[in-house]
Amino acid sequence: MAAQYSIEGTTARAIAASVERAVSGGALGPGDALPPVRRLAGELGVSPGTVATAYKELRGRGVVVTRGRGGTAVAAAPAVASRRPPKVPEGLRDLAGGHPDPAFLPDLMPPAQLSPGARSHRSAPRLPELEEAVRSWLGADAVPVEHITFAHGALDCVARLLSVELRPGDAVAMEDPGYHHLLDLVQALGLRTAAVAVDDEGMRPEALSAALRAGARAVVLSPRAQNPYGGCFSARRRDALAEVLRSAPEVLTVENDHAAEIAGAPLRSLASAGLERWAHVRTVTKYLGTDLRWAAAACDPTTLARHDGRLLLTSGWISHVLQRTVLGLLGDPATSAQVAAARAAYAERRRTLVAALASHGIAAHGVSGMNVWAPVRDESAAVNGLRSRGWWVAAGARFRIASGPGVRITAAGLEPADGVRLASDFAEVLGESEATYGG
């Protein structure tokens, strides 16, 4: 504990409030140890049970974590500030945002008919028509669809699944490099990240096995369009991961299929692998519009009950106006044609960029999705060098846990000719960096 701060209080609530004030005010920082229960009880003149209750309350709110014999300590602060992307400098071509090409997004037309009157939808939170459309959509990819639910986007769904399943201090196996918002989310929930290395086929089975042996209680992974690396499951990799996960039946596996229709790769889902605890999450934001904060999830019955129970206690349901808008777009032939065009264009742009980089001796990765990952020795040198040539790419630091440095390039809006030019500029930048800092 920080020497300058003394915990106060004679009730569990007062003791917990004292610790929380110290954390919010900076007197206690991430990793600072709290006194053992019996010692603090003696100092405050209260029973050990009172202190234990206070610590339990703090753990439940994610303020502290307990590490066995390591005692109780202030939880790590979420690294939200450090992972937020910097503002794009004026005049640069933005290839850092991870966004789709606006030219391929349909016009959003809310339904003309709204729900009549002011009434609760808690008794029927999901539109039956959309539920059936989702069953057809996911079922076409062999995802079991007996149990379906909706959420306010993929991050909202993953957050709810983890928060009802785990407790602060529990570990979640996460892709490394991985999606920075998911990495931040796990820390914000008071959970720990267990890094699992990825390659062009997704999570590596031996790395996942190591994370499970170390105590990870949930796994979050992408079956295709992995962000930022671009990997996708092969059938062989899916089967190998399923074998690892079946050895830990109590672990919840959350599959984030965030770019499904524009991934440019088939789905080989773990949802059909016979796991006991699983959820397959799919959203439409990347190809129908960023304002459509909606996601569907298929899952096992226990996961469904826990997710929906928490949803009913909070927002209650997903807006029926939003649901009808999604339903209309999913069944619209013109929108389907536009999504197909986007899928083909993104695949061409991604392949062109990867091939152009390879022609300069740069081994980049991106077999699916909208992004390309290029390993580099010095992220700052690569980002600043490309900036001087009019390009703005994402430094890899905010996507990484323990993996090596790199940069993420969003290829979705990069025409093939521009991709060739970018690759040439990239090669020059790396050459200048090696000349300055050594090969």
Protein Blocks (a to p, Z undefined) as FASTA:
>chain_A
ZZkbccedjbfklmmmmmmmmmmnopacghiacddfklmmmmnopafklmmmmmmmmmmn
omaccehjnopadddddfklmmpccdddehiacfknopacfklpccddddfbdcehjddf
klmmbcfklmmmmmmmmmmnopafkbccddebjklmmmmmmmmmmcehiacdddddddfk
lmmmmmmnopacddddddfkopafklmmmmmmnopabdcddfbhpafkopacdfklmmmm
mmmmmmmmmbccddddfklmmnopacddfklnopabdcddddfklmnojklccddddddf
klmmmmmmmmmmmnopacfklmmmmmmmmmpmklmmmmmmmmmmmmmmmmmmmmmmmmno
pacddfecjbdcdddfblmlmmmmmmmnopacddfklmpfklccdddddfklmcfklmmm
mmmmmmmmmmmmmmmnoZZ
